[in-house]
Amino acid sequence: MHLDAPGRPLHLTVTHRLLDLAVQAVTTGSRSADFDLRLPDLRPLAASYRQDIRGTMSLTGKVAEQGSATTLDVRGTGNLTGSSIAAKLLGADARLHVAGSMTQATVDVDTLDLSGRALSVSASGSADRSGPGASTPLVQSVHAYWRVSLPKLALIWPSLGGSLETTGTADGPLQSLTAEVDAKSTIAVRGAPPGTIEATLQARGLPSAPRAALQANGRFDGAPLRLAASLERGAGKTFHIAIPHVTWKSLAVKVDMRGGRSL
């Protein structure tokens, strides 16, 4: 640290068998910090979480004050191998980009992108925060969008072939969220012809008074599939579950039941 230099710059270097970190920061005025983090061997870190992930990862980024906001921009790359699902999905060309900002009133995620061998995730959103000293939860409401693509389902479930694409939104106060999810999957089971299933889930009042409806249509394992279902929480913590129809091959089911939390 140079105490007499403009901005009082700080230079920090950390070298360890698990990581190499370099930080350059401005500690007065409009404060900021640039960092470069290298993880030369992920195996010991992954093992502490009982995961088999080997390889390397690099992260570079900047945190800065801009007026009343604090901004963050982080980019990363990885070269992963191993038997854990994360290693299989991300592989040798994993990429990450996160960018956003935070004030006393809001948290904004402008970009969250993660991609690799068999996974693509993108999301954005914002959250309204409680004021300083408030007795209510830190986050009051959220507004979020996401998209997830899994082009090789066999990496997760070896008995399945095909892909999965989903998009979704979540919006509203934390005690009464509205969420919508659309999914489309092409699936082949045990050598059967691939079939495509499309599904939509709509939910309201999450999590305190949930009401949800699910619709699915398509073909699975060589036969048409149709599903309609709904769930609603009523008074006294009771639930109403209705399945007007499920049809697939020789299966035909209708359900309408009510009960308590032990359902």
C-alpha positions, 0 to 999 in steps of 0.5 A: 500500500502507498499511503501518500499516493492518489487513491491510496493504491493497494497491491496484494499477492497471495500464492498457495498450492490451491490458488494464486491471487493478485489484487490491485485496489484503490482504497480512497475516493471512488474505491475499486478493486481488480482481481485475478484468481487462478485455481491450478488444481480443483481436486482438493477443493472439490474433494472437500465437498465430496465431488470428483472434479479435476482441472483448472479454473481462472476468474478475473473481475472488478468491483467498483463504487459508482456513485451510490452503487457498487458494481461487479463484473466477473469472467471465468474459464475452466477446464474440468474433468471427473465423474461429478455431474458438474464436470461432465456438463461443463467439460474442457471449455467452461465459461462464466460471466456475471455482471450486476450492481447493488444499492441500498434499495436494489440488487440488479443482475444484468448478466449471468451466463454459464456455458460448457460442454453440455450446459448453457444457463443464462439469467437476469433479474433484480431484487428490492432490498429492505432499508438499513435497520429494517426488521423485515427480510433483506430481500423484499421482492424479486423479478427474474428470468432464466433459460437452461439448456441441456443438449445431452441428457445422457450425461446425467441419466445414462438410460436417456437420450435427448435434450431439455430446454427450459425458460422461466420467470419469477416475479413478486414479493418473496411471500407471494411469488408468481412463477412460470416455467416452460419446458421442451424435451426430446427423449429416447428411452432404451432405443425407442424412437425419440419423442418430444414433450412440452410442459408448462407450469404456472404457480401463484402465491409461493410459498405461503399460499401456493396455487399451481397448474401443470400441463404436459403433452407429447410422446414418450417411449413411443406413445402419446402422453397427456397430463394435467394437474393442479395443486392449491393450498386452502384454509388450515394448511390443507391441500387440494390436489387434482389430476383430471387426466394422465394418459400414457399407453394403457395408463389412465389416471384421475385423482381428486383429493384433499388433505393436510400437510401429511399428504 
